[in-house]
Amino acid sequence: MPDHPRDSRAVDLLVIGGGIFGAGVAREAALLGNRVALLEKGDLAQGTSSQSTKLLHGGLRYLEHGQFSLVRESLRERAVQAELAPHLASPLPFLVPLGEGSRLRPWKLKLGLWLYDWLAGRPAGFRPGFLSPEELASAAPALVQTGSRGAGRYFDWQTYDSRLVVECALQAAQHGAQVAPRTEVVDIQGGPPDLFRVRAQTTGARGTEVQEWTARCIVATTGPWTDRFRSRTWPEAAPRSRLTSGVHIVVPKIDPKQAWLITAPSDGRVFFVIPFFGQTLIGTTDRDFEGDPDRAQVESADVAYLLSATNAYLQDRRLTESDVISSFIGLRALVRSGKGHPSHASREKCIFESPAGVWHIVGGKLTTWRLIAHAILRRAAAGGGLRVDDGERSRRTPLPGGCFGLSSDRGLAARELARHGRLEMEVATHLECRYGSRAAEVAEIARDHPQLGTPLLPGWLETPAEMLYTRRFEFAETLEDFLRRRTPLALTTKISAAERSRLERIWAELRV
């Protein structure tokens, strides 16, 4: 094995790409004592990992396509996520309504829900059921009742995807990893059996800095940019990924108690209507994407499709484009195989090594990020001489905000937080839900600087103390990082020009 030069930029593992898989690999490797660096050309989770449906789920619809092993693996890992990050994994009931035009028969839906529950290990307290038309009318008055044949009811878990990424990266850093957002790799030389020599360029407030790294092993988790990135070290490489786009919209509150899994009347596609921080998240679309991933944009036809499909299920309300608070598009890098409809394409992972010795991945799901990170590290370890285990270290190490210890009374924790930080109870509860066991660190800032403990804007729960905390400890470098990926404010609020100007002023005046 080649020797490193004595330099802080000499690492065992260089991870390129700061989405959930990259942050997960960095966490896994750092927990085991490897010298790790994580480089991301933008903000953490700026790509696909902040553009998902925000669910930790098995994928009920995948049962129809026979992907039983993927569903089982996802459901079991869903339970693990609830242990590692209980503040980022909230159980949520889902309704599957059956109308007069539904292609599913009640018996078939009941069988599917039973199978889904069985694959999940039949968790206590979250058993599926079936609501009669009368029960459905009482439980979900916003749903159209004409021709109703009732609804199936099951549970999945909701998360905030970009915060999951941030906590993985933070834990990697806590165990010695170097985490470098806004650092783009511009050249890779060398490779097995010698060291990789990597040139990267960091762009920040102080200008541009060129860095030189050496690494025994490189893992590139570049998502939709995988084929483009591979061409740098393997110009003749054939495409390995199929890009599909998924658009979501956020609209005012529809059903605050549960999510809906419904079918678009126009094409039979399944999509979700989900409670989301006081508003409603609707999505996703699924169609092939061609072009530059950096230029992906929401198109008006996608928004119109989601509005029309949702309106078909609303009892006394019609959504229009003026109701849309925000919209976003994410690109999936799926395994390239066949030309069927994107919705039928497999979400299974594919890990492979380029002739230059760089490891890549396409496919995979947010829910199984930890298993995927472990699989990548094991595949890459042999050539890079990395430390690996059977995955138990990452399985049993809570994420930074999940270290609640023996305390399970979240209400008591919030009351203590309010007292300690001299915060309003509503603000304290909000911090405890978002940061988990780390909420006291945010409250400490507010206690030491009382002027930072009041909400940023009327009606908000976020404070300058929270803004400062994300800058100091969560790699946030711009206001947009804070509004879109450390918090959901840019998705759930129409921020006026005057309000944004105020936020920019507060951001600039904070002493980091």
Phi, psi and omega per residue, in radians:
M1 nan 2.265 -3.104
P2 -1.136 2.612 3.126
D3 -1.529 2.569 3.079
H4 -1.427 2.603 2.838
P5 -1.200 2.712 -3.138
R6 -1.414 1.613 -3.045
D7 -2.685 2.534 -3.139
S8 -1.187 -0.299 3.093
R9 -1.736 0.453 3.006
A10 -1.916 1.977 -3.009
V11 -2.228 2.853 3.029
D12 -1.339 -0.737 -3.063
L13 -2.303 2.214 3.031
L14 -1.920 2.062 3.124
V15 -1.792 2.215 -3.114
I16 -1.959 2.009 -3.102
G17 2.041 2.008 -3.026
G18 -1.825 0.739 2.977
G19 -1.574 -2.850 -3.059
I20 -1.162 -0.632 3.139
F21 -1.250 -0.728 3.122
G22 -1.133 -0.814 3.111
A23 -1.123 -0.615 3.110
G24 -1.161 -0.738 3.095
V25 -1.121 -0.772 3.126
A26 -1.064 -0.738 3.101
R27 -1.078 -0.882 -3.111
E28 -0.998 -0.825 -3.091
A29 -1.205 -0.712 -3.111
A30 -1.190 -0.661 3.107
L31 -1.017 -0.484 -3.101
L32 -1.641 0.075 3.050
G33 1.600 0.150 3.060
N34 -1.314 2.621 3.032
R35 -1.439 2.098 -2.927
V36 -2.271 2.521 2.930
A37 -2.280 2.433 3.098
L38 -2.080 2.022 -3.120
L39 -1.939 2.336 3.123
E40 -2.372 2.283 -3.036
K41 -1.255 -0.359 3.078
G42 -2.120 -2.458 3.027
D43 -1.482 2.753 3.025
L44 -0.980 2.388 3.105
A45 1.094 0.366 -3.078
Q46 -1.230 -0.405 -3.138
G47 -1.604 -2.276 -3.046
T48 -0.991 -0.586 -3.007
S49 -1.285 0.006 2.955
S50 -2.090 0.188 -3.042
Q51 -2.123 0.411 -3.075
S52 -1.606 -3.062 3.094
T53 -1.460 0.064 3.044
K54 1.104 0.723 -3.123
L55 -2.166 2.531 2.888
L56 -1.875 1.783 -2.981
H57 -2.583 2.843 3.104
G58 -1.432 -0.518 -3.102
G59 1.643 1.362 -3.100
L60 -0.954 -0.667 -3.087
R61 -1.197 -0.361 3.140
Y62 -1.200 -0.345 3.111
L63 -1.079 -0.627 3.137
E64 -1.101 -0.472 -3.118
H65 -1.685 0.160 3.053
G66 1.315 0.300 -3.107
Q67 -1.564 1.057 -3.020
F68 -1.174 -0.699 -3.113
S69 -1.156 -0.666 3.110
L70 -1.132 -0.744 -3.140
V71 -1.140 -0.783 -3.135
R72 -1.077 -0.823 3.136
E73 -1.041 -0.744 -3.111
S74 -1.171 -0.721 -3.118
L75 -1.173 -0.697 3.104
R76 -1.169 -0.662 3.134
E77 -1.278 -0.476 3.041
R78 -0.981 -0.724 3.121
A79 -1.167 -0.628 3.110
V80 -1.128 -0.734 3.129
Q81 -1.060 -0.636 3.125
A82 -1.148 -0.436 3.077
E83 -1.455 -0.732 -3.085
L84 -1.265 -0.600 -3.055
A85 -2.526 1.224 -3.094
P86 -1.062 -0.419 3.107
H87 -1.344 -0.242 -3.129
L88 -2.010 0.259 -3.136
A89 -2.478 1.759 -3.076
S90 -1.997 2.203 3.093
P91 -1.136 2.471 -3.067
L92 -2.461 2.207 3.076
P93 -1.279 2.510 3.117
F94 -2.132 2.418 3.035
L95 -1.874 2.430 3.030
V96 -2.063 1.562 -3.066
P97 -1.275 2.511 3.086
L98 -2.001 2.041 3.095
G99 -1.817 -3.065 -3.090
E100 -1.159 -0.395 3.128
G101 -1.757 0.142 -3.080
S102 -1.172 2.412 3.115
R103 -1.364 -0.361 3.138
L104 -1.473 2.466 2.983
R105 -1.635 2.595 -3.134
P106 -0.900 -0.720 -3.106
W107 -1.117 -0.645 -3.120
K108 -1.227 -0.689 3.099
L109 -1.137 -0.766 3.124
K110 -1.045 -0.708 3.113
L111 -1.124 -0.749 3.128
G112 -1.108 -0.715 3.126
L113 -1.179 -0.665 3.084
W114 -1.092 -0.767 -3.142
L115 -1.126 -0.722 3.117
Y116 -1.048 -0.776 3.121
D117 -1.137 -0.717 3.136
W118 -1.134 -0.745 3.118
L119 -1.132 -0.474 3.125
A120 -1.420 -0.087 -3.111
G121 1.541 0.273 3.107
R122 0.901 1.048 -3.103
P123 -1.090 2.337 -3.128
A124 -1.157 2.436 3.101
G125 1.544 -0.097 -3.086
F126 -2.321 0.701 -3.085
R127 -1.353 2.517 3.126
P128 -1.307 2.928 3.118
G129 -2.807 -3.077 3.125
F130 -2.371 2.276 -3.132
L131 -1.737 2.354 3.025
S132 -1.222 2.907 3.093
P133 -0.975 -0.649 3.136
E134 -1.207 -0.754 3.117
E135 -1.130 -0.659 3.131
L136 -1.152 -0.704 -3.139
A137 -1.070 -0.618 3.122
S138 -1.341 -0.683 -3.061
A139 -1.342 -0.549 -3.064
A140 -2.439 1.303 -3.095
P141 -1.107 -0.347 3.139
A142 -1.287 -0.326 -3.126
L143 -1.363 2.474 3.094
V144 -1.098 2.426 -3.064
Q145 -1.847 -0.271 -3.105
T146 -1.043 2.158 3.102
G147 1.272 0.239 -3.085
S148 -1.137 2.402 3.013
R149 -1.975 0.356 -3.141
G150 1.674 -2.895 -3.096
A151 -2.731 2.542 2.958
G152 -1.404 2.680 3.140
R153 -2.360 2.263 3.105
Y154 -2.567 3.119 -3.113
F155 -2.143 2.477 2.885
D156 -2.391 -3.130 -3.055
W157 -2.006 2.492 3.125
Q158 -1.846 2.542 3.123
T159 -2.440 3.095 2.929
Y160 -2.072 1.801 -2.905
D161 -0.935 -0.832 -3.053
S162 -1.193 -0.550 3.092
R163 -1.223 -0.559 3.053
L164 -1.072 -0.729 3.098
V165 -1.106 -0.812 -3.107
V166 -1.047 -0.745 -3.115
E167 -1.208 -0.597 3.040
C168 -1.093 -0.806 3.138
A169 -1.131 -0.693 3.124
L170 -1.096 -0.738 3.128
Q171 -1.170 -0.656 3.052
A172 -1.028 -0.784 3.135
A173 -1.121 -0.666 3.117
Q174 -1.091 -0.406 3.123
H175 -1.849 0.426 2.954
G176 1.771 -0.098 -3.133
A177 -1.235 2.574 3.018
Q178 -1.651 2.059 -3.105
V179 -1.890 2.091 -3.012
A180 -2.248 1.544 3.008
P181 -1.196 2.849 3.132
R182 0.948 0.687 3.110
T183 -2.231 1.913 -3.047
E184 -1.795 2.291 3.066
V185 -1.306 2.217 -3.107
V186 -1.972 -0.271 3.141
D187 -2.788 2.455 3.066
I188 -2.271 2.225 3.096
Q189 -2.240 2.872 3.076
G190 1.326 -2.645 -3.099
G191 2.151 3.066 -3.044
P192 -0.851 2.395 0.107
P193 -1.517 0.051 3.116
D194 -1.654 3.123 3.093
L195 -1.288 2.622 2.929
F196 -1.329 2.486 3.014
R197 -2.069 2.076 -2.989
V198 -2.122 2.319 3.036
R199 -1.903 2.260 -3.118
A200 -2.294 2.758 -3.082
Q201 -2.240 2.088 3.135
T202 -1.758 2.293 3.113
T203 -2.021 2.174 -3.127
G204 -2.589 -2.931 -3.099
A205 -1.092 -0.455 -3.102
R206 -1.651 0.189 3.118
G207 1.849 -2.708 -3.059
T208 -1.932 2.368 3.115
E209 -2.199 2.320 3.078
V210 -1.662 2.291 -3.114
Q211 -2.055 2.596 3.051
E212 -2.062 2.192 -3.140
W213 -2.095 2.636 2.901
T214 -2.153 2.561 -3.091
A215 -2.622 2.534 3.036
R216 -1.305 -0.548 -3.011
C217 -2.529 2.524 3.069
I218 -2.199 2.303 2.997
V219 -2.064 2.181 3.139
A220 -1.904 1.903 3.097
T221 -1.902 1.248 -2.956
T222 -1.775 0.166 2.992
G223 0.909 -2.183 -3.097
P224 -1.090 -0.278 3.138
W225 -1.638 0.142 -3.024
T226 -0.993 -0.909 -3.083
D227 -1.138 -0.662 3.105
R228 -1.164 -0.722 -3.125
F229 -1.189 -0.693 3.128
R230 -1.040 -0.593 -3.075
S231 -1.133 -0.281 3.118
R232 -1.190 -0.656 -3.127
T233 -1.874 -0.102 -3.083
W234 -2.608 1.276 -2.996
P235 -1.007 -0.541 -3.087
E236 -1.550 0.132 -3.065
A237 -1.120 2.366 3.039
A238 -1.375 2.601 3.138
P239 -1.014 2.421 3.118
R240 -1.989 -0.171 -3.058
S241 -2.087 2.661 3.024
R242 -2.010 2.061 -3.106
L243 -1.571 2.256 3.011
T244 -2.209 2.619 -3.102
S245 -1.859 2.540 3.072
G246 -2.286 2.134 -3.133
V247 -1.870 2.408 3.034
H248 -2.141 2.673 2.980
I249 -2.229 2.699 3.053
V250 -2.065 2.243 -3.120
V251 -2.271 2.944 3.113
P252 -1.038 2.796 -3.035
K253 -0.860 2.281 3.072
I254 -1.928 -1.051 3.126
D255 -2.340 1.807 -3.055
P256 -1.348 -0.182 -3.011
K257 -1.630 -0.474 -3.029
Q258 -2.747 2.889 3.073
A259 -1.700 2.809 3.070
W260 -2.067 2.386 2.960
L261 -1.890 1.869 -2.999
I262 -2.253 2.970 -3.035
T263 -2.063 2.248 3.133
A264 -1.168 2.174 -3.114
P265 -1.070 -0.522 -3.027
S266 -1.253 -0.575 -3.066
D267 -2.449 0.024 3.088
G268 1.379 0.146 3.132
R269 -1.312 2.518 3.092
V270 -1.521 2.422 3.040
F271 -2.593 3.036 -3.014
F272 -2.037 2.607 2.927
V273 -2.172 1.970 -2.880
I274 -2.261 2.338 2.992
P275 -1.041 2.384 -3.017
F276 -2.589 1.684 3.088
F277 0.835 0.864 3.098
G278 1.498 -0.134 3.091
Q279 -2.085 -2.821 3.131
T280 -2.300 2.277 3.091
L281 -1.744 2.246 -3.127
I282 -2.150 2.261 3.090
G283 2.870 2.976 0.303
T284 -2.273 2.874 2.947
T285 -1.388 3.015 -3.124
D286 -2.737 1.751 3.083
R287 -2.563 2.758 -3.108
D288 -1.114 2.567 -3.129
F289 -2.140 2.302 3.039
E290 -2.142 2.462 3.096
G291 2.143 -2.858 -3.058
D292 -1.475 2.070 3.130
P293 -1.005 -0.480 3.132
D294 -1.227 -0.252 -3.073
R295 -1.973 0.279 3.118
A296 -1.124 2.309 -3.111
Q297 -2.393 2.584 3.033
V298 -1.198 2.302 3.106
E299 -1.821 2.637 -3.085
S300 -1.039 -0.548 3.134
A301 -1.135 -0.593 3.107
D302 -1.163 -0.760 3.127
V303 -1.108 -0.781 -3.134
A304 -1.086 -0.681 3.122
Y305 -1.055 -0.838 -3.111
L306 -1.181 -0.681 3.106
L307 -1.122 -0.794 -3.123
S308 -1.119 -0.768 -3.120
A309 -1.122 -0.683 -3.139
T310 -1.243 -0.708 -3.131
N311 -1.017 -0.514 3.133
A312 -1.117 -0.272 -3.090
Y313 -1.949 0.004 -3.085
L314 -1.627 2.353 -3.036
Q315 -1.302 -0.963 -3.023
D316 -2.265 0.641 -3.035
R317 -2.692 2.569 3.061
R318 -2.299 2.142 3.110
L319 -1.434 2.464 3.042
T320 -2.193 3.051 -3.117
E321 -1.057 -0.502 3.136
S322 -1.204 -0.305 3.107
D323 -1.407 -0.234 -3.059
V324 -1.303 2.024 3.123
I325 -1.380 -0.713 3.129
S326 -2.770 2.882 3.048
S327 -2.558 2.700 3.102
F328 -2.660 2.741 -3.123
I329 -2.169 2.385 3.059
G330 -2.180 2.601 3.128
L331 -1.942 2.319 3.080
R332 -1.761 2.366 3.035
A333 -1.783 1.636 -3.101
L334 -1.640 2.849 3.101
V335 -1.141 2.282 -3.091
R336 -1.339 1.940 3.117
S337 -2.826 2.110 3.096
G338 1.242 -3.126 -3.103
K339 -2.280 0.468 3.111
G340 -1.216 -3.124 3.128
H341 -1.071 2.456 -3.130
P342 -0.943 -0.580 -3.122
S343 -1.116 -0.399 -3.124
H344 -1.651 -0.087 -3.135
A345 -1.207 2.483 -3.090
S346 -1.154 2.494 3.028
R347 -1.713 0.165 3.102
E348 -1.115 2.689 -3.126
K349 -1.538 2.730 3.002
C350 -2.418 2.016 -3.138
I351 -1.867 2.262 -3.087
F352 -2.586 2.789 -3.126
E353 -1.941 2.358 3.070
S354 -1.407 2.821 3.083
P355 -0.998 -0.408 3.120
A356 -1.395 -0.085 3.106
G357 1.611 0.140 3.113
V358 -1.588 2.359 3.132
W359 -1.633 2.422 -3.105
H360 -2.284 2.857 3.027
I361 -2.476 2.455 2.911
V362 -2.249 2.787 -3.086
G363 1.418 -2.888 3.124
G364 1.604 2.880 -3.090
K365 -2.231 2.685 3.077
L366 -0.974 -0.750 -3.052
T367 -1.023 -0.644 -3.051
T368 -1.739 0.463 -3.079
W369 -0.977 -0.676 -3.068
R370 -1.205 -0.743 3.107
L371 -1.130 -0.675 3.128
I372 -1.160 -0.744 3.108
A373 -1.041 -0.749 3.133
H374 -1.127 -0.732 -3.137
A375 -1.123 -0.720 3.118
I376 -1.101 -0.799 -3.100
L377 -1.097 -0.715 3.126
R378 -1.115 -0.700 -3.137
R379 -1.176 -0.666 -3.072
A380 -1.434 -0.321 -2.963
A381 -1.138 -0.676 -3.021
A382 -1.028 -0.847 -3.117
G383 -1.311 -0.456 -3.074
G384 -1.700 -0.052 -3.131
G385 1.112 0.601 -3.081
L386 -1.513 2.678 3.024
R387 -1.329 2.343 3.085
V388 -2.399 2.835 3.017
D389 -2.414 -2.827 -3.123
D390 -1.558 0.148 3.131
G391 1.666 -0.074 -3.071
E392 -1.222 -0.546 3.137
R393 -1.082 -0.831 3.141
S394 -1.246 -0.500 3.131
R395 -1.199 -0.527 -3.012
R396 -1.912 0.096 -3.136
T397 -1.855 1.868 -3.132
P398 -1.044 2.626 3.008
L399 -1.150 2.846 -2.999
P400 -0.913 -0.665 3.137
G401 -1.494 -0.033 -3.093
G402 -1.710 0.163 -3.067
C403 -1.527 1.168 -3.096
F404 -1.464 -0.208 -3.133
G405 1.112 -2.381 -3.077
L406 -1.512 -0.161 -3.089
S407 -1.392 2.132 3.117
S408 -2.073 -0.005 -3.140
D409 -1.528 1.613 -3.065
R410 -1.202 -0.544 3.101
G411 -1.131 -0.745 3.096
L412 -1.109 -0.706 3.125
A413 -1.056 -0.714 -3.140
A414 -1.171 -0.685 3.121
R415 -1.132 -0.708 3.090
E416 -1.132 -0.644 3.130
L417 -1.131 -0.764 3.132
A418 -1.077 -0.750 3.139
R419 -1.167 -0.808 -3.073
H420 -1.142 -0.734 -3.079
G421 -1.630 0.005 -3.085
R422 0.957 0.872 -3.080
L423 -1.957 2.738 2.959
E424 -1.110 2.545 -3.083
M425 -1.026 -0.667 -3.136
E426 -1.123 -0.677 3.102
V427 -1.182 -0.731 -3.139
A428 -1.102 -0.746 3.117
T429 -1.089 -0.736 3.087
H430 -1.026 -0.793 -3.133
L431 -1.130 -0.711 -3.114
E432 -1.131 -0.665 3.120
C433 -1.220 -0.636 -3.072
R434 -1.445 -0.717 -3.012
Y435 -1.884 -0.094 3.120
G436 1.039 -2.298 -3.086
S437 -1.219 -0.150 3.104
R438 -1.574 -0.045 -3.081
A439 -1.023 -0.558 -3.139
A440 -1.084 -0.502 3.130
E441 -1.201 -0.625 3.074
V442 -1.231 -0.746 3.138
A443 -1.086 -0.560 3.127
E444 -1.081 -0.682 3.104
I445 -1.108 -0.757 3.141
A446 -1.159 -0.621 3.129
R447 -1.181 -0.728 -3.116
D448 -1.321 -0.428 -3.124
H449 -2.344 1.400 -3.035
P450 -0.927 -0.505 -3.130
Q451 -1.181 -0.253 3.137
L452 -1.644 0.042 -3.063
G453 -1.714 0.036 3.118
T454 -1.714 2.599 -3.079
P455 -0.954 2.563 3.140
L456 -1.113 -0.699 -3.133
L457 -2.452 2.697 3.098
P458 -0.986 2.348 3.133
G459 1.542 -0.194 3.115
W460 -1.597 2.783 3.011
L461 -1.850 -0.279 3.132
E462 -1.258 2.457 -3.098
T463 -2.135 2.880 3.025
P464 -1.016 -0.519 3.097
A465 -1.065 -0.705 3.104
E466 -1.183 -0.712 3.096
M467 -1.036 -0.802 3.141
L468 -1.132 -0.679 -3.126
Y469 -1.079 -0.759 -3.130
T470 -1.156 -0.527 3.095
R471 -1.265 -0.718 -3.085
R472 -1.301 -0.680 -2.913
F473 -2.170 -0.109 -3.069
E474 -2.178 0.372 2.987
F475 1.150 0.282 3.093
A476 -1.311 2.201 -3.103
E477 -2.015 -0.299 3.136
T478 -2.303 2.836 3.083
L479 -1.044 -0.640 3.142
E480 -1.131 -0.620 3.048
D481 -0.976 -0.776 -3.108
F482 -1.207 -0.819 -3.023
L483 -1.277 -0.471 -3.009
R484 -1.933 -0.593 -3.013
R485 -2.055 -0.422 3.014
R486 -1.574 -0.455 3.055
T487 -2.368 2.894 3.108
P488 -1.690 0.310 -2.981
L489 -1.030 -0.687 -3.122
A490 -1.208 -0.334 -3.135
L491 -1.599 -0.545 -2.995
T492 -1.832 -0.032 -3.052
T493 -2.379 2.368 2.966
K494 -1.507 1.799 -3.060
I495 -1.555 2.124 -3.121
S496 -1.273 2.903 3.125
A497 -1.070 -0.703 3.141
A498 -1.156 -0.703 3.127
E499 -1.167 -0.717 3.114
R500 -1.132 -0.661 3.105
S501 -1.075 -0.706 3.111
R502 -1.137 -0.758 -3.139
L503 -1.114 -0.697 3.112
E504 -1.114 -0.656 3.124
R505 -1.161 -0.755 3.115
I506 -1.106 -0.765 3.137
W507 -1.019 -0.774 -3.085
A508 -1.220 -0.505 -3.066
E509 -1.513 -0.221 -3.133
L510 -1.154 2.373 3.134
R511 -1.678 1.762 -3.100
V512 -1.375 nan nan
